[in-house]
Amino acid sequence: MTNPRREYTAFAQHYDTLGGDRFAARMVPYLMRQLRRRGVTPRRVLDLCCGSGTALTAFAEHGLTGCGVDRSPTMLKLARAKLSAVGMPVYRSTLPLITLPKRELLKPFDLVTAMFDSLNYLPNLGSIGRTLSEARKRVAPGSWLVFDMNLLPVYRDYWDGLHWSREVDNIMTVWRGHYEPRQRRGTIDMALFERRGRSWRRRDERHVQYAYRVGEIRSAVTAAGWRVRHAWECFTTSALSPRSERGVFFCQNPTRNR
Ligand SMILES: C[S@@+](CC[C@H](N)C(=O)[O-])C[C@H]1O[C@@H](n2cnc3c(N)ncnc32)[C@H](O)[C@@H]1O
């Protein structure tokens, strides 16, 4: 692989075709169900790392308004096309900065989300903490933050040594993964082949994510001023274990008098 491009350039164009939209489509009903069980009905969502906009579309179906941010122009283009019908805007912003136009801040958000291991792209706990505290500045007391993260077993047992390929709709992807335990850094080198008549056009990109321990994630949440209300196996209400591959964190911004 020579000169791979950064994450979500070539791959982003085919994100939904390759099934990238399925996670958010499953996550939104799950998290809305969990919030409703606690008597919470969010009205206005800020989706961090909104990607191709699937979660925002699903939130609109649940009656929410709001907006998203992401650093990938290609993802934002997909999201804008998808979201024009529901009138939710998305903005370019690179976490830990959350740059929004002033008009978006006139009404505070009451739900912040970051789905599909987006926060694992942040290279250290400092940037996770800063992201969460930036998010907290934009919400009302009592608001919720829900995010999922890949946990260590995913990188150690799945990414390391991964060699996987798939062909869908004239697009072939080949993934090769490895994990460096000392840096707790997982890398997937993706080769993307698009059929052009009788030939294939190849583009490469590299995805780098970082593994964090559950205790570290909890500490970053707490240091940013949020309270962790639940830390579960994603899509369940089961407690996390050392074997958990993906955790979901339901956190709340404390109300003033708490
Ligand atoms: C796995 S995708 C998830 C997209 C979407 N949340 C979903 O559920 O389909 C990860 C997203 O995080 C975005 N991302 C990664 N690092 C980022 C950063 N530092 N700032 C903003 N967006 C980032 C990528 O551009 C990409 O759209």
Ligand as a Chemical Component Dictionary entry (heavy atoms), coordinates in Angstrom:
data_LIG
# 
_chem_comp.id                   LIG 
_chem_comp.type                 NON-POLYMER 
_chem_comp.pdbx_formal_charge   0 
_chem_comp.three_letter_code    LIG 
# 
loop_
_chem_comp_atom.comp_id 
_chem_comp_atom.atom_id 
_chem_comp_atom.alt_atom_id 
_chem_comp_atom.type_symbol 
_chem_comp_atom.charge 
_chem_comp_atom.model_Cartn_x 
_chem_comp_atom.model_Cartn_y 
_chem_comp_atom.model_Cartn_z 
_chem_comp_atom.pdbx_ordinal 
LIG C1  C1  C 0  -17.462 4.665  11.564 1  
LIG S1  S1  S 1  -17.929 6.235  10.946 2  
LIG C2  C2  C 0  -19.448 6.457  11.826 3  
LIG C3  C3  C 0  -20.372 7.420  11.137 4  
LIG C4  C4  C 0  -21.746 7.515  11.776 5  
LIG N1  N1  N 0  -21.670 7.967  13.150 6  
LIG C5  C5  C 0  -22.459 6.186  11.692 7  
LIG O1  O1  O 0  -22.919 5.698  12.745 8  
LIG O2  O2  O -1 -22.605 5.655  10.584 9  
LIG C6  C6  C 0  -16.815 7.330  11.800 10 
LIG C7  C7  C 0  -17.043 8.804  11.449 11 
LIG O3  O3  O 0  -16.236 9.588  12.332 12 
LIG C8  C8  C 0  -15.719 10.691 11.600 13 
LIG N2  N2  N 0  -14.543 11.173 12.343 14 
LIG C9  C9  C 0  -13.454 10.470 12.710 15 
LIG N3  N3  N 0  -12.610 11.257 13.399 16 
LIG C10 C10 C 0  -13.187 12.480 13.480 17 
LIG C11 C11 C 0  -12.805 13.724 14.084 18 
LIG N4  N4  N 0  -11.659 13.872 14.754 19 
LIG N5  N5  N 0  -13.648 14.776 13.973 20 
LIG C12 C12 C 0  -14.820 14.654 13.300 21 
LIG N6  N6  N 0  -15.223 13.512 12.698 22 
LIG C13 C13 C 0  -14.422 12.438 12.797 23 
LIG C14 C14 C 0  -15.409 10.118 10.243 24 
LIG O4  O4  O 0  -15.281 11.110 9.264  25 
LIG C15 C15 C 0  -16.612 9.193  10.042 26 
LIG O5  O5  O 0  -17.668 9.841  9.397  27 
# 
loop_
_chem_comp_bond.comp_id 
_chem_comp_bond.atom_id_1 
_chem_comp_bond.atom_id_2 
_chem_comp_bond.value_order 
_chem_comp_bond.pdbx_ordinal 
LIG C1  S1  SING 1  
LIG S1  C2  SING 2  
LIG S1  C6  SING 3  
LIG C2  C3  SING 4  
LIG C3  C4  SING 5  
LIG C4  N1  SING 6  
LIG C4  C5  SING 7  
LIG C5  O1  DOUB 8  
LIG C5  O2  SING 9  
LIG C6  C7  SING 10 
LIG C7  O3  SING 11 
LIG C7  C15 SING 12 
LIG O3  C8  SING 13 
LIG C8  N2  SING 14 
LIG C8  C14 SING 15 
LIG N2  C9  SING 16 
LIG N2  C13 SING 17 
LIG C9  N3  DOUB 18 
LIG N3  C10 SING 19 
LIG C10 C11 SING 20 
LIG C10 C13 DOUB 21 
LIG C11 N4  SING 22 
LIG C11 N5  DOUB 23 
LIG N5  C12 SING 24 
LIG C12 N6  DOUB 25 
LIG N6  C13 SING 26 
LIG C14 O4  SING 27 
LIG C14 C15 SING 28 
LIG C15 O5  SING 29 
# 
